[in-house]
């Protein structure tokens, strides 16, 4: 995308990022509602309006700094509030609520694959946007499935483990973000995620593998 200006790159990345983080969070709230928890609904968070989900740091500051320095945008939204006590079977239901976010990213990755195929015939910029959508949703899906609280995978793990083990895993949550940053800093996170990213993108109906996708976007 070297031929595109910074503003054009921001637009190409911003739309997929906003949809990725917004729909991810709405999916959590929507599934929670199906199990009896109306918390997100009552707070007006079951909406695709991104303004309702904006996090000043994760949705504005971090993506803005990345766009200005790297041309790549990554971010996150405010977590949708969920109250397990309102659910009929809190332990089991919370596993499905946690899984809903990554599954929403899976569906969006498939959607953006179709956009890529259309863009290849209609618009280069649209194809780039589709590739960005595939990349951000693949990363969000696989990253959130890691069994580390407070990531969705960690919450799923807590939901399926027996009580004493679940309690021990839940105690990691306050340190989860620090652990994640450390894994990223030492390159461990990339080593874990990249093989899964490569396999997943290879299964999508697009004429690019993971390495080609990255070379086109960066």
C-alpha positions in Angstrom: 0.0 0.0 0.0 3.0 2.3 -0.4 1.2 4.3 -3.2 -1.6 5.3 -0.7 -1.5 8.4 1.5 -1.7 8.2 5.3 -5.3 9.3 5.2 -6.2 6.6 2.6 -4.4 4.0 4.7 -6.3 5.1 7.8 -9.6 4.8 6.0 -8.7 1.3 4.6 -7.8 0.1 8.1 -10.3 2.1 10.3 -13.5 0.6 8.9 -12.5 -3.1 9.4 -11.1 -2.3 12.9 -14.2 -0.5 14.0 -16.4 -3.3 12.8 -14.2 -6.0 14.2 -14.1 -4.6 17.8 -17.7 -3.4 17.8 -19.3 -6.6 16.5 -17.0 -8.7 18.8 -18.3 -6.9 21.8 -22.0 -6.8 20.7 -21.8 -10.6 20.2 -20.9 -11.1 23.8 -23.8 -9.0 24.9 -26.3 -10.6 22.5 -25.5 -14.1 23.6 -25.6 -13.1 27.2 -29.1 -11.7 26.5 -30.2 -15.1 25.1 -29.2 -16.7 28.4 -31.2 -14.1 30.5 -28.7 -11.3 31.2 -30.1 -8.0 30.0 -27.2 -5.9 31.4 -25.7 -4.9 28.0 -29.2 -4.2 26.6 -30.2 -2.0 29.4 -27.0 0.0 29.1 -27.6 0.5 25.4 -24.6 -1.6 24.4 -26.4 -3.9 22.0 -25.9 -1.5 19.1 -23.6 -1.4 16.1 -23.1 2.3 16.7 -19.3 2.4 17.3 -19.6 5.5 19.4 -21.3 3.4 22.1 -18.3 1.1 22.3 -15.4 3.6 22.0 -12.6 3.3 24.5 -10.5 6.5 24.6 -7.3 4.6 24.7 -8.0 1.4 22.7 -10.2 3.0 20.1 -8.7 6.4 19.6 -5.2 6.9 21.2 -3.5 3.6 20.3 -4.9 3.3 16.8 -4.0 7.0 16.2 -0.4 6.6 17.3 0.0 3.4 15.2 -1.5 5.0 12.1 0.8 8.0 12.5 4.0 5.9 13.0 3.4 2.6 11.2 0.4 3.0 8.9 -1.2 0.0 10.6 -4.2 0.3 12.9 -5.1 -2.0 15.8 -7.4 -1.3 18.7 -10.1 -2.5 21.0 -13.5 -1.4 22.3 -15.0 -1.1 25.8 -15.9 -4.5 27.0 -19.6 -5.1 27.0 -20.8 -5.6 30.6 -22.1 -9.1 31.4 -23.6 -10.3 34.8 -23.3 -14.0 35.1 -25.7 -14.0 38.1 -28.6 -13.1 35.8 -28.0 -16.3 33.7 -29.8 -19.5 34.1 -26.7 -21.6 34.2 -23.9 -19.1 34.8 -20.8 -21.4 34.5 -21.8 -23.1 31.2 -23.5 -20.0 29.8 -20.4 -17.8 30.4 -18.4 -20.1 28.2 -20.8 -19.5 25.3 -20.8 -15.8 26.0 -17.0 -15.7 25.9 -16.9 -17.8 22.7 -19.3 -15.4 20.9 -16.7 -12.7 20.4 -14.1 -14.8 18.5 -16.9 -16.5 16.5 -18.1 -13.1 15.4 -14.6 -12.4 14.2 -14.6 -15.7 12.3 -17.7 -14.7 10.5 -16.3 -11.3 9.7 -13.1 -12.8 8.3 -15.3 -14.8 6.0 -17.3 -11.7 5.0 -14.1 -9.7 4.3 -12.9 -12.7 2.1 -15.9 -12.1 -0.1 -15.0 -8.3 -0.2 -11.5 -9.2 -1.3 -12.8 -11.3 -4.2 -15.2 -8.5 -5.3 -12.4 -5.9 -4.8 -10.0 -7.8 -7.1 -12.5 -7.2 -9.9 -13.8 -3.8 -9.0 -11.5 -1.7 -6.8 -7.9 -2.2 -5.6 -8.7 -0.1 -2.5 -11.7 -2.3 -1.7 -9.5 -5.4 -2.0 -7.0 -3.9 0.4 -9.8 -3.1 2.9 -10.9 -6.7 2.6 -7.4 -7.9 3.3 -7.1 -5.6 6.3 -10.5 -7.0 7.5 -9.2 -10.5 7.2 -6.0 -9.7 9.1 -7.6 -7.8 12.0 -10.4 -10.4 12.5 -8.0 -13.3 12.3 -5.7 -11.8 14.9 -8.6 -10.8 17.2 -10.1 -14.3 16.9 -7.0 -16.3 17.6 -5.6 -13.9 20.2 -8.8 -13.9 22.2 -8.9 -17.7 22.1 -5.6 -18.0 24.0 -6.3 -19.6 27.4 -5.2 -16.5 29.4 -7.7 -14.5 31.5 -9.0 -11.9 30.8 -9.0 -13.0 27.2 -12.1 -14.9 26.0 -10.1 -18.1 25.9 -9.2 -17.7 29.5 -12.9 -17.1 30.4 -13.8 -20.2 28.5 -11.2 -22.2 30.4 -12.5 -20.9 33.7 -16.0 -22.0 32.7 -15.1 -25.5 31.8 -12.6 -26.3 34.6 -13.8 -27.8 38.0 -14.3 -25.2 40.7 -10.9 -25.3 42.5 -9.0 -25.2 39.3 -11.2 -22.5 37.8 -10.6 -20.4 40.9 -6.8 -20.8 40.6 -6.9 -19.8 36.9 -9.1 -16.8 37.6 -6.5 -15.4 40.0 -4.2 -14.8 36.9 -6.7 -12.3 35.5 -5.2 -9.1 37.2 -1.8 -10.0 35.6 -3.2 -11.2 32.2 -2.4 -8.0 30.3 1.1 -7.8 31.8 1.7 -11.4 30.8 0.4 -10.7 27.3 2.7 -7.7 26.8 5.7 -9.7 28.0 4.9 -12.5 25.6 4.6 -9.9 22.8 7.9 -8.2 23.8 9.9 -11.5 23.9 8.4 -12.6 20.6 6.7 -15.6 22.1 3.2 -14.4 21.2 4.2 -14.1 17.5 5.6 -17.6 17.5 2.4 -19.0 19.0 0.0 -17.0 16.8 1.7 -17.0 13.4 1.4 -20.7 12.6 -2.4 -20.5 13.5 -2.8 -17.4 11.4 -1.1 -19.0 8.4 -3.3 -22.1 8.6 -6.5 -20.1 9.0 -5.8 -17.7 6.2 -4.8 -20.6 4.0 -8.3 -22.0 4.5 -10.0 -18.8 3.3 -11.2 -18.6 -0.3 -8.7 -15.9 -1.3 -5.8 -16.1 -3.8 -3.2 -15.1 -1.1 -1.5 -16.9 1.7 -0.6 -15.3 5.0 2.8 -14.1 4.0 1.5 -12.6 0.7 -1.3 -10.9 2.7 1.2 -9.2 5.0 3.5 -8.1 2.2 0.5 -6.5 0.5 -0.6 -4.7 3.6 2.7 -3.6 5.1 
